[in-house]
Amino acid sequence: NMEQKVKINHETGLEMESYADQKKIWPKFGSHILGTFTDDAILVYQAFNSTIGKYAIKNQKFEGCEDYSVTRMTWIKTNFLWMMYRSNWAESKNQEVILGIWLKRSAFERMLKAATTKGGEKHPIYGQIRLQWDPDHAPSGAAVKNRRAIQLGLKGVTTFANGEDILSIIDATPLAVRGGLIPKQRVYTVEDQDIVKSVGISIWDENEANTQRAQQPEGEEEEEEEETKEPKKSKAAK
């Protein structure tokens, strides 16, 4: 039973599972929002220097921190391993503090709706929101073939900076442990079909996927995984 393998990280309150167990039930291809979420919020990650990170944890917002600029584009990610790849497990310069930001689902979907895949376009109300689909990553840092992860670039989004869009900000740095368990992540479903189409979210039927998985010959799944065969990225994550 998968649920029996879930452990609670007491520093963050997050449910943790192994990557090996989770990748068995994640989509193998397509553009998906993999993340940790509740009925009210979705957890997004950002890496900052210690000044911004500590300020945000203490004040539960970014506004008011001298080092933080709302006019500079800052990228939020729902995918934990993408954040680990980008920050080199919190070892890259100015990315030593990993923030876990519980973003209201209403705000997240509003951002998706306002997002563009091209730079320079500014929403009349929400500021500039840029959406990118990037290769997903394994714990080794290698790219996972055929599956892409979402990240949103926010610039001039005052409701994010002042904490209005946020339920809480936690210190997720203790989770940056190579070889350890990772936060329990599942496919986040966007019900608004206009958003699904505009940002290019792939269709995912979990019941159908489970049926296909059950019919798959034993041992075949590992042969389909390409990630561990690719070279590891250099220490300096880009």
CYANA upper distance limits for C-alpha pairs under 8 A (distance plus 0.5 A):
  1 ASN  CA      5 LYS  CA      7.80
  2 MET  CA      6 VAL  CA      7.62
  2 MET  CA     21 ASP  CA      7.99
  5 LYS  CA     17 GLU  CA      6.98
  6 VAL  CA     15 GLU  CA      6.65
  6 VAL  CA     16 MET  CA      6.02
  6 VAL  CA     17 GLU  CA      5.64
  6 VAL  CA    184 LYS  CA      8.36
  7 LYS  CA     15 GLU  CA      6.10
  7 LYS  CA     16 MET  CA      5.57
  7 LYS  CA     17 GLU  CA      7.09
  8 ILE  CA     13 GLY  CA      6.65
  8 ILE  CA     14 LEU  CA      6.16
  8 ILE  CA     15 GLU  CA      5.06
  8 ILE  CA     16 MET  CA      6.33
  9 ASN  CA     13 GLY  CA      5.86
  9 ASN  CA     14 LEU  CA      5.88
  9 ASN  CA     15 GLU  CA      6.80
  9 ASN  CA     16 MET  CA      7.07
 10 HIS  CA     14 LEU  CA      7.84
 11 GLU  CA    174 PRO  CA      7.97
 12 THR  CA    170 ILE  CA      7.33
 12 THR  CA    171 ASP  CA      7.65
 12 THR  CA    172 ALA  CA      7.16
 14 LEU  CA    183 PRO  CA      6.89
 14 LEU  CA    184 LYS  CA      8.16
 15 GLU  CA    183 PRO  CA      6.33
 15 GLU  CA    184 LYS  CA      6.08
 16 MET  CA    181 LEU  CA      6.19
 16 MET  CA    182 ILE  CA      5.74
 16 MET  CA    183 PRO  CA      4.87
 16 MET  CA    184 LYS  CA      5.55
 17 GLU  CA     21 ASP  CA      7.54
 17 GLU  CA     22 GLN  CA      7.46
 17 GLU  CA    181 LEU  CA      5.70
 17 GLU  CA    182 ILE  CA      6.06
 17 GLU  CA    183 PRO  CA      6.69
 17 GLU  CA    184 LYS  CA      6.00
 18 SER  CA     22 GLN  CA      6.88
 18 SER  CA    180 GLY  CA      7.79
 18 SER  CA    181 LEU  CA      5.15
 18 SER  CA    182 ILE  CA      6.51
 19 TYR  CA     23 LYS  CA      6.47
 19 TYR  CA    139 PRO  CA      8.26
 19 TYR  CA    181 LEU  CA      7.27
 19 TYR  CA    182 ILE  CA      7.02
 20 ALA  CA     24 LYS  CA      7.34
 21 ASP  CA     25 ILE  CA      8.01
 22 GLN  CA     26 TRP  CA      6.86
 22 GLN  CA    184 LYS  CA      8.08
 22 GLN  CA    185 GLN  CA      8.06
 23 LYS  CA     27 PRO  CA      8.39
 25 ILE  CA    210 ASN  CA      8.13
 26 TRP  CA    186 ARG  CA      7.54
 26 TRP  CA    187 VAL  CA      7.85
 27 PRO  CA     32 HIS  CA      8.43
 27 PRO  CA    147 ARG  CA      8.00
 27 PRO  CA    204 TRP  CA      7.94
 27 PRO  CA    209 ALA  CA      8.39
 28 LYS  CA    146 ASN  CA      7.39
 28 LYS  CA    147 ARG  CA      6.67
 29 PHE  CA    145 LYS  CA      8.00
 29 PHE  CA    146 ASN  CA      5.04
 29 PHE  CA    147 ARG  CA      4.72
 29 PHE  CA    148 ARG  CA      7.98
 30 GLY  CA    146 ASN  CA      6.68
 30 GLY  CA    147 ARG  CA      5.35
 30 GLY  CA    148 ARG  CA      6.66
 30 GLY  CA    201 ILE  CA      8.37
 30 GLY  CA    202 SER  CA      6.04
 31 SER  CA    133 TRP  CA      7.45
 31 SER  CA    147 ARG  CA      6.43
 31 SER  CA    148 ARG  CA      5.20
 31 SER  CA    149 ALA  CA      6.77
 31 SER  CA    150 ILE  CA      8.04
 31 SER  CA    200 GLY  CA      7.63
 31 SER  CA    201 ILE  CA      5.92
 31 SER  CA    202 SER  CA      5.68
 32 HIS  CA    147 ARG  CA      7.98
 32 HIS  CA    148 ARG  CA      6.96
 32 HIS  CA    149 ALA  CA      6.59
 32 HIS  CA    150 ILE  CA      7.57
 32 HIS  CA    187 VAL  CA      7.17
 32 HIS  CA    188 TYR  CA      8.17
 32 HIS  CA    201 ILE  CA      6.35
 32 HIS  CA    202 SER  CA      6.53
 33 ILE  CA     78 THR  CA      7.46
 33 ILE  CA     79 ASN  CA      8.09
 33 ILE  CA    149 ALA  CA      6.86
 33 ILE  CA    150 ILE  CA      6.54
 33 ILE  CA    187 VAL  CA      6.26
 33 ILE  CA    188 TYR  CA      5.90
 33 ILE  CA    189 THR  CA      8.18
 33 ILE  CA    201 ILE  CA      8.19
 34 LEU  CA     78 THR  CA      6.93
 34 LEU  CA     79 ASN  CA      6.22
 34 LEU  CA    149 ALA  CA      7.63
 34 LEU  CA    185 GLN  CA      6.45
 34 LEU  CA    186 ARG  CA      5.87
 34 LEU  CA    187 VAL  CA      5.15
 34 LEU  CA    188 TYR  CA      6.47
 35 GLY  CA     42 ILE  CA      7.62
 35 GLY  CA     43 LEU  CA      7.28
 35 GLY  CA     44 VAL  CA      8.30
 35 GLY  CA     78 THR  CA      5.50
 35 GLY  CA     79 ASN  CA      5.96
 35 GLY  CA     80 PHE  CA      7.98
 35 GLY  CA    184 LYS  CA      8.26
 35 GLY  CA    185 GLN  CA      5.10
 35 GLY  CA    186 ARG  CA      6.08
 35 GLY  CA    187 VAL  CA      6.98
 35 GLY  CA    188 TYR  CA      6.94
 36 THR  CA     42 ILE  CA      6.46
 36 THR  CA     43 LEU  CA      6.01
 36 THR  CA     78 THR  CA      7.87
 36 THR  CA    183 PRO  CA      7.68
 36 THR  CA    184 LYS  CA      6.81
 36 THR  CA    185 GLN  CA      5.33
 36 THR  CA    186 ARG  CA      7.04
 37 PHE  CA     41 ALA  CA      6.16
 37 PHE  CA     42 ILE  CA      4.62
 37 PHE  CA     43 LEU  CA      6.45
 37 PHE  CA    185 GLN  CA      8.49
 37 PHE  CA    188 TYR  CA      8.09
 38 THR  CA     42 ILE  CA      6.87
 39 ASP  CA    105 ARG  CA      8.34
 40 ASP  CA    104 LYS  CA      6.45
 40 ASP  CA    105 ARG  CA      6.20
 40 ASP  CA    106 SER  CA      8.47
 41 ALA  CA    102 TRP  CA      6.22
 41 ALA  CA    103 LEU  CA      5.76
 41 ALA  CA    104 LYS  CA      4.79
 41 ALA  CA    105 ARG  CA      5.11
 41 ALA  CA    106 SER  CA      8.45
 41 ALA  CA    167 LEU  CA      7.87
 42 ILE  CA     78 THR  CA      8.11
 42 ILE  CA    102 TRP  CA      6.07
 42 ILE  CA    103 LEU  CA      5.86
 42 ILE  CA    104 LYS  CA      6.95
 42 ILE  CA    105 ARG  CA      6.40
 42 ILE  CA    108 PHE  CA      8.12
 43 LEU  CA     78 THR  CA      6.65
 43 LEU  CA    100 GLY  CA      6.67
 43 LEU  CA    101 ILE  CA      5.96
 43 LEU  CA    102 TRP  CA      5.03
 43 LEU  CA    103 LEU  CA      6.58
 44 VAL  CA     76 ILE  CA      6.36
 44 VAL  CA     77 LYS  CA      5.66
 44 VAL  CA     78 THR  CA      4.91
 44 VAL  CA     79 ASN  CA      7.94
 44 VAL  CA    100 GLY  CA      6.33
 44 VAL  CA    101 ILE  CA      5.65
 44 VAL  CA    102 TRP  CA      6.94
 44 VAL  CA    103 LEU  CA      7.29
 45 TYR  CA     76 ILE  CA      6.07
 45 TYR  CA     77 LYS  CA      5.66
 45 TYR  CA     78 THR  CA      6.67
 45 TYR  CA     79 ASN  CA      8.12
 45 TYR  CA     80 PHE  CA      7.57
 45 TYR  CA     83 MET  CA      7.13
 45 TYR  CA     98 ILE  CA      7.28
 45 TYR  CA     99 LEU  CA      6.08
 45 TYR  CA    100 GLY  CA      5.36
 45 TYR  CA    101 ILE  CA      6.54
 46 GLN  CA     75 TRP  CA      7.32
 46 GLN  CA     76 ILE  CA      5.97
 46 GLN  CA     77 LYS  CA      7.35
 46 GLN  CA     83 MET  CA      7.72
 46 GLN  CA     98 ILE  CA      6.32
 46 GLN  CA     99 LEU  CA      5.78
 46 GLN  CA    100 GLY  CA      7.40
 46 GLN  CA    101 ILE  CA      8.26
 47 ALA  CA     53 GLY  CA      8.25
 47 ALA  CA     83 MET  CA      8.12
 47 ALA  CA     87 SER  CA      7.25
 47 ALA  CA     90 ALA  CA      7.92
 47 ALA  CA     94 ASN  CA      8.17
 47 ALA  CA     95 GLN  CA      5.15
 47 ALA  CA     96 GLU  CA      7.25
 47 ALA  CA     97 VAL  CA      6.07
 47 ALA  CA     98 ILE  CA      4.95
 47 ALA  CA     99 LEU  CA      6.56
 48 PHE  CA     52 ILE  CA      6.60
 48 PHE  CA     53 GLY  CA      6.07
 48 PHE  CA     94 ASN  CA      6.05
 48 PHE  CA     95 GLN  CA      4.95
 48 PHE  CA     96 GLU  CA      6.78
 48 PHE  CA     97 VAL  CA      5.85
 48 PHE  CA     98 ILE  CA      7.06
 48 PHE  CA     99 LEU  CA      8.12
 49 ASN  CA     53 GLY  CA      6.53
 49 ASN  CA     93 LYS  CA      8.07
 49 ASN  CA     94 ASN  CA      4.57
 49 ASN  CA     95 GLN  CA      5.71
 49 ASN  CA     96 GLU  CA      6.13
 49 ASN  CA     97 VAL  CA      6.48
 50 SER  CA     54 LYS  CA      6.24
 50 SER  CA     94 ASN  CA      7.89
 50 SER  CA     95 GLN  CA      8.42
 50 SER  CA     96 GLU  CA      6.93
 50 SER  CA     97 VAL  CA      6.26
 51 THR  CA     55 TYR  CA      6.66
 51 THR  CA     67 ASP  CA      7.68
 52 ILE  CA     56 ALA  CA      6.56
 52 ILE  CA     62 PHE  CA      7.86
 52 ILE  CA     65 CYS  CA      7.05
 52 ILE  CA     67 ASP  CA      6.75
 52 ILE  CA     68 TYR  CA      6.98
 53 GLY  CA     57 ILE  CA      6.82
 53 GLY  CA     97 VAL  CA      6.13
 53 GLY  CA     98 ILE  CA      7.87
 53 GLY  CA     99 LEU  CA      7.19
 53 GLY  CA    171 ASP  CA      8.48
 54 LYS  CA     58 LYS  CA      6.63
 54 LYS  CA     97 VAL  CA      8.46
 55 TYR  CA     59 ASN  CA      6.39
 55 TYR  CA     60 GLN  CA      8.29
 55 TYR  CA     61 LYS  CA      8.29
 55 TYR  CA     62 PHE  CA      7.68
 55 TYR  CA     65 CYS  CA      7.12
 56 ALA  CA     60 GLN  CA      5.54
 56 ALA  CA     61 LYS  CA      5.53
 56 ALA  CA     62 PHE  CA      5.83
 56 ALA  CA    169 ILE  CA      7.44
 57 ILE  CA     61 LYS  CA      8.04
 57 ILE  CA     99 LEU  CA      8.35
 57 ILE  CA    169 ILE  CA      6.15
 57 ILE  CA    170 ILE  CA      6.51
 57 ILE  CA    171 ASP  CA      7.16
 60 GLN  CA    163 GLY  CA      7.00
 60 GLN  CA    168 SER  CA      6.73
 60 GLN  CA    169 ILE  CA      6.12
 61 LYS  CA    160 PHE  CA      8.35
 61 LYS  CA    161 ALA  CA      6.54
 61 LYS  CA    162 ASN  CA      5.87
 61 LYS  CA    163 GLY  CA      5.08
 61 LYS  CA    166 ILE  CA      8.42
 61 LYS  CA    169 ILE  CA      8.19
 62 PHE  CA     68 TYR  CA      7.12
 62 PHE  CA    161 ALA  CA      5.45
 62 PHE  CA    162 ASN  CA      6.62
 62 PHE  CA    163 GLY  CA      7.63
 63 GLU  CA     68 TYR  CA      7.82
 63 GLU  CA     70 VAL  CA      8.30
 63 GLU  CA    161 ALA  CA      5.68
 63 GLU  CA    162 ASN  CA      5.51
 63 GLU  CA    163 GLY  CA      8.31
 64 GLY  CA     68 TYR  CA      8.36
 70 VAL  CA    155 LYS  CA      6.63
 70 VAL  CA    156 GLY  CA      5.72
 70 VAL  CA    157 VAL  CA      7.49
 70 VAL  CA    158 THR  CA      7.54
 70 VAL  CA    161 ALA  CA      7.08
 71 THR  CA    155 LYS  CA      5.84
 71 THR  CA    156 GLY  CA      5.51
 72 ARG  CA    155 LYS  CA      6.18
 72 ARG  CA    156 GLY  CA      7.99
 73 MET  CA    153 GLY  CA      6.26
 73 MET  CA    154 LEU  CA      5.67
 73 MET  CA    155 LYS  CA      4.91
 73 MET  CA    156 GLY  CA      8.27
 74 THR  CA    153 GLY  CA      5.85
 74 THR  CA    154 LEU  CA      5.76
 74 THR  CA    155 LYS  CA      7.09
 75 TRP  CA    151 GLN  CA      6.92
 75 TRP  CA    152 LEU  CA      5.90
 75 TRP  CA    153 GLY  CA      4.73
 75 TRP  CA    154 LEU  CA      6.70
 76 ILE  CA    151 GLN  CA      6.15
 76 ILE  CA    152 LEU  CA      5.84
 76 ILE  CA    153 GLY  CA      6.96
 76 ILE  CA    154 LEU  CA      8.26
 77 LYS  CA     82 TRP  CA      7.80
 77 LYS  CA     83 MET  CA      7.17
 77 LYS  CA    150 ILE  CA      6.98
 77 LYS  CA    151 GLN  CA      5.13
 77 LYS  CA    152 LEU  CA      7.14
 78 THR  CA    150 ILE  CA      7.52
 78 THR  CA    151 GLN  CA      7.55
 79 ASN  CA     83 MET  CA      7.05
 79 ASN  CA    149 ALA  CA      7.22
 79 ASN  CA    150 ILE  CA      7.99
 79 ASN  CA    185 GLN  CA      8.41
 80 PHE  CA     84 MET  CA      6.83
 80 PHE  CA    182 ILE  CA      8.01
 80 PHE  CA    183 PRO  CA      7.66
 81 LEU  CA     85 TYR  CA      6.57
 81 LEU  CA    136 ASP  CA      8.21
 81 LEU  CA    137 HIS  CA      6.59
 81 LEU  CA    138 ALA  CA      7.18
 81 LEU  CA    139 PRO  CA      6.87
 82 TRP  CA     86 ARG  CA      6.62
 82 TRP  CA    136 ASP  CA      6.80
 82 TRP  CA    137 HIS  CA      6.35
 82 TRP  CA    149 ALA  CA      7.98
 83 MET  CA     87 SER  CA      6.56
 83 MET  CA     89 TRP  CA      8.27
 84 MET  CA     88 ASN  CA      5.97
 84 MET  CA     89 TRP  CA      5.02
 84 MET  CA     90 ALA  CA      7.37
 84 MET  CA    139 PRO  CA      8.38
 84 MET  CA    176 ALA  CA      7.42
 85 TYR  CA     89 TRP  CA      7.08
 85 TYR  CA    137 HIS  CA      7.46
 85 TYR  CA    139 PRO  CA      8.26
 85 TYR  CA    141 GLY  CA      6.00
 85 TYR  CA    237 ALA  CA      6.98
 86 ARG  CA    237 ALA  CA      6.04
 86 ARG  CA    238 LYS  CA      6.73
 87 SER  CA     91 GLU  CA      6.82
 87 SER  CA     92 SER  CA      5.82
 87 SER  CA     95 GLN  CA      6.27
 87 SER  CA     96 GLU  CA      8.25
 87 SER  CA    237 ALA  CA      6.91
 88 ASN  CA     92 SER  CA      6.20
 88 ASN  CA    235 LYS  CA      7.43
 88 ASN  CA    236 ALA  CA      7.51
 88 ASN  CA    237 ALA  CA      6.08
 89 TRP  CA    176 ALA  CA      5.74
 89 TRP  CA    177 VAL  CA      7.61
 89 TRP  CA    178 ARG  CA      7.76
 90 ALA  CA     95 GLN  CA      6.10
 90 ALA  CA     96 GLU  CA      5.10
 90 ALA  CA     97 VAL  CA      6.95
 90 ALA  CA     98 ILE  CA      7.17
 90 ALA  CA    173 THR  CA      7.53
 90 ALA  CA    176 ALA  CA      7.00
 91 GLU  CA     95 GLN  CA      7.28
 91 GLU  CA     96 GLU  CA      6.32
 92 SER  CA     96 GLU  CA      7.03
 92 SER  CA    236 ALA  CA      7.43
 92 SER  CA    237 ALA  CA      7.76
 96 GLU  CA    173 THR  CA      8.18
 97 VAL  CA    171 ASP  CA      7.84
 97 VAL  CA    172 ALA  CA      8.15
 97 VAL  CA    173 THR  CA      6.11
 98 ILE  CA    171 ASP  CA      6.81
 98 ILE  CA    172 ALA  CA      5.69
 98 ILE  CA    173 THR  CA      5.16
 99 LEU  CA    169 ILE  CA      7.18
 99 LEU  CA    170 ILE  CA      6.39
 99 LEU  CA    171 ASP  CA      5.57
 99 LEU  CA    172 ALA  CA      5.75
 99 LEU  CA    173 THR  CA      7.43
100 GLY  CA    169 ILE  CA      6.26
100 GLY  CA    170 ILE  CA      5.53
100 GLY  CA    171 ASP  CA      6.55
100 GLY  CA    172 ALA  CA      5.79
101 ILE  CA    166 ILE  CA      7.41
101 ILE  CA    167 LEU  CA      8.30
101 ILE  CA    168 SER  CA      6.63
101 ILE  CA    169 ILE  CA      5.03
101 ILE  CA    170 ILE  CA      6.86
102 TRP  CA    166 ILE  CA      6.36
102 TRP  CA    167 LEU  CA      5.94
102 TRP  CA    168 SER  CA      5.73
102 TRP  CA    169 ILE  CA      6.62
103 LEU  CA    107 ALA  CA      7.31
103 LEU  CA    108 PHE  CA      6.98
103 LEU  CA    165 ASP  CA      6.53
103 LEU  CA    166 ILE  CA      5.07
103 LEU  CA    167 LEU  CA      6.49
103 LEU  CA    168 SER  CA      8.00
104 LYS  CA    108 PHE  CA      6.72
104 LYS  CA    165 ASP  CA      6.28
104 LYS  CA    166 ILE  CA      6.22
104 LYS  CA    167 LEU  CA      6.72
105 ARG  CA    109 GLU  CA      6.58
106 SER  CA    110 ARG  CA      6.57
107 ALA  CA    111 MET  CA      6.64
107 ALA  CA    165 ASP  CA      6.16
108 PHE  CA    112 LEU  CA      6.81
109 GLU  CA    113 LYS  CA      6.61
109 GLU  CA    190 VAL  CA      8.27
110 ARG  CA    114 ALA  CA      6.75
111 MET  CA    115 ALA  CA      6.39
111 MET  CA    126 TYR  CA      8.31
111 MET  CA    129 ILE  CA      7.31
112 LEU  CA    131 LEU  CA      8.27
112 LEU  CA    195 ILE  CA      7.19
112 LEU  CA    199 VAL  CA      7.75
113 LYS  CA    195 ILE  CA      6.06
113 LYS  CA    198 SER  CA      8.25
114 ALA  CA    123 HIS  CA      6.97
114 ALA  CA    126 TYR  CA      7.93
114 ALA  CA    129 ILE  CA      7.11
115 ALA  CA    128 GLN  CA      8.07
115 ALA  CA    129 ILE  CA      5.24
115 ALA  CA    130 ARG  CA      5.80
115 ALA  CA    131 LEU  CA      6.28
115 ALA  CA    152 LEU  CA      8.35
115 ALA  CA    199 VAL  CA      8.19
116 THR  CA    121 GLU  CA      7.66
116 THR  CA    129 ILE  CA      6.95
116 THR  CA    130 ARG  CA      5.66
116 THR  CA    131 LEU  CA      6.31
116 THR  CA    199 VAL  CA      8.20
117 THR  CA    130 ARG  CA      6.22
117 THR  CA    131 LEU  CA      5.58
117 THR  CA    132 GLN  CA      6.84
117 THR  CA    199 VAL  CA      8.20
118 LYS  CA    130 ARG  CA      7.31
118 LYS  CA    131 LEU  CA      8.44
119 GLY  CA    130 ARG  CA      7.05
120 GLY  CA    128 GLN  CA      8.01
121 GLU  CA    128 GLN  CA      6.93
122 LYS  CA    126 TYR  CA      8.48
122 LYS  CA    127 GLY  CA      6.06
122 LYS  CA    128 GLN  CA      4.87
122 LYS  CA    129 ILE  CA      7.74
123 HIS  CA    127 GLY  CA      5.63
123 HIS  CA    128 GLN  CA      6.18
123 HIS  CA    129 ILE  CA      8.01
126 TYR  CA    156 GLY  CA      7.97
126 TYR  CA    157 VAL  CA      6.00
126 TYR  CA    158 THR  CA      8.11
126 TYR  CA    159 THR  CA      8.47
127 GLY  CA    154 LEU  CA      8.06
127 GLY  CA    155 LYS  CA      6.56
127 GLY  CA    156 GLY  CA      5.28
127 GLY  CA    157 VAL  CA      5.40
127 GLY  CA    158 THR  CA      8.24
128 GLN  CA    153 GLY  CA      8.40
128 GLN  CA    154 LEU  CA      6.56
128 GLN  CA    155 LYS  CA      5.55
128 GLN  CA    156 GLY  CA      6.72
128 GLN  CA    157 VAL  CA      7.46
129 ILE  CA    152 LEU  CA      7.12
129 ILE  CA    153 GLY  CA      5.98
129 ILE  CA    154 LEU  CA      5.37
129 ILE  CA    155 LYS  CA      6.90
129 ILE  CA    157 VAL  CA      8.45
130 ARG  CA    152 LEU  CA      6.05
130 ARG  CA    153 GLY  CA      5.23
130 ARG  CA    154 LEU  CA      7.15
131 LEU  CA    150 ILE  CA      7.68
131 LEU  CA    151 GLN  CA      6.50
131 LEU  CA    152 LEU  CA      5.20
131 LEU  CA    153 GLY  CA      6.82
131 LEU  CA    199 VAL  CA      8.12
132 GLN  CA    150 ILE  CA      6.40
132 GLN  CA    151 GLN  CA      5.98
132 GLN  CA    152 LEU  CA      6.98
133 TRP  CA    148 ARG  CA      6.18
133 TRP  CA    149 ALA  CA      5.92
133 TRP  CA    150 ILE  CA      5.27
133 TRP  CA    151 GLN  CA      7.08
134 ASP  CA    148 ARG  CA      5.69
134 ASP  CA    149 ALA  CA      5.77
134 ASP  CA    150 ILE  CA      6.93
134 ASP  CA    151 GLN  CA      8.16
135 PRO  CA    143 ALA  CA      6.41
135 PRO  CA    144 VAL  CA      6.94
135 PRO  CA    145 LYS  CA      7.78
135 PRO  CA    146 ASN  CA      8.15
135 PRO  CA    147 ARG  CA      6.75
135 PRO  CA    148 ARG  CA      4.96
135 PRO  CA    149 ALA  CA      6.48
136 ASP  CA    143 ALA  CA      6.32
136 ASP  CA    144 VAL  CA      5.81
136 ASP  CA    145 LYS  CA      8.22
136 ASP  CA    147 ARG  CA      6.35
136 ASP  CA    148 ARG  CA      5.44
136 ASP  CA    149 ALA  CA      5.61
137 HIS  CA    141 GLY  CA      6.13
137 HIS  CA    142 ALA  CA      6.08
137 HIS  CA    143 ALA  CA      4.98
137 HIS  CA    144 VAL  CA      5.68
137 HIS  CA    227 GLU  CA      8.47
138 ALA  CA    142 ALA  CA      6.03
138 ALA  CA    143 ALA  CA      6.84
138 ALA  CA    144 VAL  CA      6.75
138 ALA  CA    227 GLU  CA      7.20
138 ALA  CA    228 THR  CA      8.40
139 PRO  CA    178 ARG  CA      7.78
139 PRO  CA    179 GLY  CA      7.80
140 SER  CA    228 THR  CA      8.17
140 SER  CA    232 LYS  CA      6.76
140 SER  CA    233 LYS  CA      8.48
141 GLY  CA    232 LYS  CA      6.35
141 GLY  CA    233 LYS  CA      6.32
142 ALA  CA    227 GLU  CA      6.32
142 ALA  CA    228 THR  CA      7.38
142 ALA  CA    230 GLU  CA      6.55
142 ALA  CA    231 PRO  CA      6.98
142 ALA  CA    232 LYS  CA      5.78
142 ALA  CA    233 LYS  CA      6.85
143 ALA  CA    227 GLU  CA      6.46
143 ALA  CA    230 GLU  CA      7.98
144 VAL  CA    226 GLU  CA      7.38
144 VAL  CA    227 GLU  CA      5.42
145 LYS  CA    225 GLU  CA      8.49
145 LYS  CA    226 GLU  CA      6.98
145 LYS  CA    227 GLU  CA      7.07
157 VAL  CA    161 ALA  CA      7.10
158 THR  CA    162 ASN  CA      6.48
159 THR  CA    163 GLY  CA      6.65
159 THR  CA    164 GLU  CA      5.49
159 THR  CA    165 ASP  CA      6.13
160 PHE  CA    164 GLU  CA      6.60
160 PHE  CA    165 ASP  CA      5.69
160 PHE  CA    166 ILE  CA      7.30
163 GLY  CA    167 LEU  CA      8.25
172 ALA  CA    176 ALA  CA      8.02
175 LEU  CA    182 ILE  CA      7.65
190 VAL  CA    195 ILE  CA      7.94
190 VAL  CA    196 VAL  CA      7.12
191 GLU  CA    196 VAL  CA      8.31
192 ASP  CA    196 VAL  CA      7.00
193 GLN  CA    197 LYS  CA      6.63
194 ASP  CA    198 SER  CA      6.53
195 ILE  CA    199 VAL  CA      6.54
196 VAL  CA    200 GLY  CA      6.28
196 VAL  CA    201 ILE  CA      5.55
196 VAL  CA    202 SER  CA      8.20
197 LYS  CA    201 ILE  CA      7.15
204 TRP  CA    209 ALA  CA      8.50
205 ASP  CA    209 ALA  CA      6.66
206 GLU  CA    210 ASN  CA      6.59
207 ASN  CA    211 THR  CA      6.82
208 GLU  CA    212 GLN  CA      6.81
209 ALA  CA    213 ARG  CA      6.59
210 ASN  CA    214 ALA  CA      6.65
211 THR  CA    215 GLN  CA      6.91
212 GLN  CA    216 GLN  CA      6.77
216 GLN  CA    220 GLU  CA      7.41
216 GLN  CA    221 GLU  CA      8.14
219 GLY  CA    223 GLU  CA      7.59
220 GLU  CA    224 GLU  CA      7.22
221 GLU  CA    225 GLU  CA      7.34
226 GLU  CA    230 GLU  CA      7.48
233 LYS  CA    237 ALA  CA      7.72
